[in-house]
Amino acid sequence: MNKQQPSETKEFVGYLKNGIWLFGISSWLFGITDRSIASFADGYLSALDLTQLLTAATFFVAWLFLKPTTNP
């Protein structure tokens, strides 16, 4: 029975990593949407607004590359 427990632990950690990654995607999309709405609310896009949007988009793309790998 002890041999089965490490396998279950690895499976749980894999699901946990994937869940955190999916939660991160939804968080980044919410953040980018929120920044976009706030940036365009006043009718024009300032340099600070553009910088914030590009920074959030860059971190979002970086987050996509951090997808956890699945073990066979």
Sine and cosine of phi, psi and omega as CSV:
sin_phi,cos_phi,sin_psi,cos_psi,sin_omega,cos_omega
0.00,0.00,-0.45,0.89,0.01,-1.00
-0.94,0.35,-0.46,0.89,0.01,-1.00
-0.94,0.33,-0.44,0.90,-0.03,-1.00
-0.98,0.18,-0.46,0.89,-0.08,-1.00
-0.90,0.43,-0.70,0.72,0.05,-1.00
-0.87,0.49,-0.56,0.83,0.04,-1.00
-0.91,0.41,-0.67,0.75,0.04,-1.00
-0.92,0.40,-0.59,0.80,0.02,-1.00
-0.91,0.41,-0.69,0.72,0.03,-1.00
-0.89,0.46,-0.65,0.76,0.02,-1.00
-0.90,0.43,-0.68,0.73,0.03,-1.00
-0.89,0.46,-0.69,0.72,0.01,-1.00
-0.90,0.44,-0.61,0.79,0.05,-1.00
-0.89,0.46,-0.70,0.71,0.04,-1.00
-0.91,0.42,-0.61,0.79,0.02,-1.00
-0.90,0.43,-0.71,0.70,0.03,-1.00
-0.87,0.49,-0.71,0.71,0.00,-1.00
-0.91,0.42,-0.64,0.77,0.03,-1.00
-0.91,0.42,-0.67,0.75,0.04,-1.00
-0.90,0.43,-0.64,0.77,0.01,-1.00
-0.91,0.42,-0.68,0.73,0.03,-1.00
-0.91,0.41,-0.63,0.78,0.07,-1.00
-0.89,0.45,-0.62,0.79,0.04,-1.00
-0.89,0.45,-0.63,0.77,0.03,-1.00
-0.88,0.47,-0.73,0.68,0.00,-1.00
-0.91,0.42,-0.57,0.82,0.04,-1.00
-0.92,0.40,-0.70,0.72,0.02,-1.00
-0.91,0.42,-0.65,0.76,0.03,-1.00
-0.90,0.43,-0.64,0.77,0.08,-1.00
-0.89,0.46,-0.70,0.72,0.00,-1.00
-0.89,0.46,-0.68,0.73,0.02,-1.00
-0.92,0.40,-0.66,0.75,0.04,-1.00
-0.90,0.45,-0.69,0.72,0.02,-1.00
-0.88,0.47,-0.71,0.71,0.03,-1.00
-0.90,0.43,-0.62,0.79,0.00,-1.00
-0.91,0.42,-0.71,0.70,0.01,-1.00
-0.90,0.45,-0.69,0.72,0.01,-1.00
-0.91,0.41,-0.58,0.82,-0.02,-1.00
-0.94,0.34,-0.64,0.77,-0.06,-1.00
-1.00,-0.03,0.01,1.00,-0.04,-1.00
-0.92,0.39,-0.54,0.84,-0.03,-1.00
-1.00,0.00,-0.03,1.00,0.12,-0.99
0.98,-0.18,-0.21,0.98,0.05,-1.00
-0.58,-0.82,0.29,-0.96,-0.08,-1.00
-0.94,-0.33,0.92,-0.39,0.00,-1.00
-1.00,0.07,0.15,-0.99,0.00,-1.00
-0.90,0.43,-0.61,0.79,0.03,-1.00
-0.91,0.41,-0.67,0.74,0.04,-1.00
-0.88,0.47,-0.69,0.72,0.00,-1.00
-0.90,0.44,-0.66,0.76,0.03,-1.00
-0.89,0.46,-0.69,0.73,0.01,-1.00
-0.90,0.43,-0.66,0.75,0.02,-1.00
-0.91,0.41,-0.69,0.72,0.00,-1.00
-0.92,0.39,-0.60,0.80,0.05,-1.00
-0.90,0.43,-0.72,0.69,0.02,-1.00
-0.89,0.45,-0.65,0.76,0.01,-1.00
-0.92,0.40,-0.62,0.79,0.03,-1.00
-0.90,0.43,-0.71,0.71,0.03,-1.00
-0.91,0.40,-0.56,0.83,0.05,-1.00
-0.90,0.43,-0.71,0.70,0.02,-1.00
-0.90,0.44,-0.65,0.76,0.05,-1.00
-0.89,0.46,-0.63,0.78,0.03,-1.00
-0.89,0.46,-0.61,0.79,0.02,-1.00
-0.88,0.47,-0.56,0.83,0.02,-1.00
-0.97,0.26,-0.20,0.98,0.00,-1.00
-1.00,-0.02,0.28,0.96,-0.02,-1.00
-0.84,0.54,0.76,-0.65,0.02,-1.00
-0.92,0.39,0.57,-0.82,0.01,-1.00
-1.00,0.07,0.47,-0.88,0.05,-1.00
-0.99,-0.14,0.68,-0.73,0.02,-1.00
-1.00,-0.02,0.71,-0.70,0.00,-1.00
-0.94,0.35,0.00,0.00,0.00,0.00
